Each structure stands twice: as structure tokens, then as C-alpha cells.
Amino acid sequence: MTPSPPVRATLNYSVDNGIPPDYYFYEPDPSVKLNPPGTDSQEVDIHDAWPQRHTISLDREGFELHEFDPSFHDFDDDTKVKQEFYEQVRAFVKAHTGAKRVEIFDHTIRKRLPADLKQQTEVQRPAVLLVHSDYTIKSGPQRVHDLLPHDATALLQGRVAFYNVWKPLYSRVEELPLAMCDASTHEPNDMLRMDLKYRERTGEIYVMRYSPKHRWMYFPLMEANQAIILKTYDSSEDGRCRFMGHSAFEHPDTPANAKKRESIEVRTMAFF
């Protein structure tokens, strides 16, 4: 396949000022000095990944694209999503990772909505225009403890990896595509811990500082019978990808009449 030329687009990185970026899900005290993420906007080349579809690896670049059965359509029925669609996702992750056990813990439907996270619902949220990876060295194992308290100690003796499965709901993605940073092109210290401030606790994810070494890729015009599986945490320290930065982006060539993007991402934990 002949690749289309790289697209030049803006991605929102975060400034590395020695202080963890933070985001509050409530109004903090006025005396709090905020350090928001995503304030370092950088123009980058985002490459067409279709020609490399069959050579890209979860353990090297950190993502893969595969065919996915598009027959499920009841995405507005949360119960059916959890009872039926989750089983498709579980089988998909097992087939493409070799995991012995896969636990699914939530999903999000992404649409073009106001970007203010305080206005999102539990399941429906805007596309995230921020370079990030969903878990950190600390929050990955903590998530296993939170969700599987009786099994966590034993499960964490072996390898555990977190994968997101991302696909269009019903039709081709014509705007706000998903870009992935080839994990072999970032350094460990490019990942910056970001604090997620809730009233009752503080969580953490990774955001990324800019580097010209980063190579960005995407799959233009994905269809509903295709899904990306992307790695957001891996306990293995043998040199394979452990975290993978990703972000939605505004494609500069999006036509004015493009269909609004509707997608779902399902978050999973895989045990080997």
C-alpha cells in the first residue's frame, strides 16, 4: 500500500518544569497554584500507519490494528454493552495478546463535546486532545489491587498488561482521529506523572514532554469493522513497550461536512 503523506498537525504536550502537572475535578482553594497539562502545543508530522499495519507490534510500537466484528450496535444500552460487547472485547484481547485472563473494568464513548472534563458524564466524554498514557508504574498495580483485591497479590507475581480497545461505533472516522506515539521513539523520562485531584483521593497518569525524536502514527479513515488495541501499562521490564502515548487530534484536512466522530474505548487488564 502506498502511504499518504504525513499530516502536519498540532498535539498538546506538557511542560516539564519539575512539578507534576495536575487536574482538579473540583474547584480547589484559590491559594492553590495550578500546573495544568497540555500547555506545550507542538506541530508534528503524523504518519499514515496503514502500510505498516501487519508489522506494527504491541510490544514494540505499543499498538496494533485488527479486524473486529461490527455486528453489535446497541451502544446506547449500557447493560448490553457490558453483557455482550465486553465479551467480544475480551475474546479480541485474548486472541491478539495471548493473555490467559482478561478483566474489563470500564468503557467510554467519545464524541465531540465540550472539552471541560467537569461537564462529562460517567460513560460519555469528549475526545482527549492531550498526549497521555492512562497508567503509571504506581497506578497500574494499584488498579489491580482496587479491582481485584482478593487476587491482586498473586496476579501481580506474574506479568500484567493493560490494553485499551478503541473502535468507531457505527461508521468511518472522518474527524478527530487517534494518533499513537511509536513507543520505541520515546525515552522513559519523556513520561511525566500527572496528578488527578479528586476530593477523596489523588490518582495519576502519564502525560508527555515534547521530543523531536517522537514518531507519531495514525490510521486514516478507520471503519467500524476495525479496532486498535493499544498498551497503556505493562509490568514487564524486559525491554518491550510499557507505556504508549496517544491523543486525538484535529486533522487539518477534515472536510466541513465530515461526520462527527463517535467511538468507544474499552479498558482491560490482561494476565499472562
QUICORCOR-V670714 format. One record per backbone hydrogen bond with DSSP energy under -0.5 kcal/mol. CO is the residue of the C=O (numbers start at 0). NH is the residue of the N-H. If there is no record, write none. Layout:
co->CO nh->NH
co->CO nh->NH
This chain:
co->0 nh->2
co->3 nh->47
co->6 nh->8
co->6 nh->45
co->8 nh->43
co->10 nh->12
co->10 nh->41
co->11 nh->130
co->12 nh->39
co->14 nh->16
co->20 nh->194
co->22 nh->196
co->25 nh->27
co->28 nh->31
co->31 nh->33
co->34 nh->21
co->38 nh->40
co->39 nh->12
co->41 nh->10
co->43 nh->8
co->44 nh->46
co->44 nh->215
co->45 nh->6
co->46 nh->217
co->48 nh->51
co->49 nh->52
co->51 nh->54
co->51 nh->55
co->56 nh->59
co->56 nh->60
co->56 nh->61
co->56 nh->62
co->58 nh->240
co->60 nh->182
co->61 nh->230
co->63 nh->228
co->65 nh->226
co->72 nh->74
co->73 nh->76
co->75 nh->77
co->76 nh->80
co->77 nh->81
co->78 nh->82
co->79 nh->83
co->79 nh->84
co->80 nh->85
co->83 nh->87
co->84 nh->88
co->85 nh->89
co->86 nh->90
co->87 nh->91
co->88 nh->92
co->89 nh->93
co->90 nh->94
co->91 nh->95
co->92 nh->96
co->93 nh->97
co->100 nh->270
co->102 nh->268
co->105 nh->266
co->107 nh->109
co->107 nh->264
co->108 nh->124
co->109 nh->262
co->110 nh->112
co->110 nh->126
co->114 nh->116
co->115 nh->118
co->116 nh->119
co->122 nh->108
co->122 nh->124
co->123 nh->120
co->124 nh->110
co->126 nh->128
co->127 nh->129
co->127 nh->247
co->129 nh->131
co->130 nh->207
co->131 nh->245
co->132 nh->205
co->135 nh->139
co->136 nh->140
co->137 nh->141
co->138 nh->142
co->139 nh->143
co->140 nh->144
co->141 nh->145
co->142 nh->146
co->143 nh->147
co->147 nh->150
co->147 nh->151
co->150 nh->154
co->151 nh->155
co->153 nh->156
co->154 nh->157
co->158 nh->271
co->159 nh->234
co->160 nh->269
co->161 nh->231
co->161 nh->232
co->162 nh->267
co->163 nh->165
co->163 nh->229
co->164 nh->265
co->165 nh->227
co->166 nh->263
co->171 nh->173
co->176 nh->248
co->177 nh->218
co->178 nh->246
co->179 nh->181
co->179 nh->216
co->181 nh->184
co->182 nh->185
co->186 nh->189
co->187 nh->190
co->189 nh->191
co->189 nh->208
co->191 nh->206
co->192 nh->20
co->193 nh->204
co->194 nh->22
co->194 nh->196
co->195 nh->197
co->195 nh->202
co->196 nh->24
co->200 nh->197
co->202 nh->195
co->204 nh->193
co->205 nh->132
co->206 nh->191
co->207 nh->13
co->210 nh->213
co->213 nh->215
co->214 nh->181
co->215 nh->46
co->216 nh->179
co->217 nh->48
co->217 nh->219
co->218 nh->221
co->221 nh->172
co->222 nh->225
co->224 nh->67
co->225 nh->167
co->226 nh->65
co->227 nh->165
co->227 nh->229
co->228 nh->63
co->229 nh->163
co->231 nh->134
co->232 nh->161
co->244 nh->180
co->245 nh->131
co->246 nh->178
co->248 nh->250
co->250 nh->253
co->254 nh->257
co->261 nh->168
co->262 nh->109
co->263 nh->166
co->264 nh->107
co->265 nh->164
co->266 nh->104
co->266 nh->105
co->267 nh->162
co->268 nh->102
co->269 nh->160
co->270 nh->99
co->270 nh->100
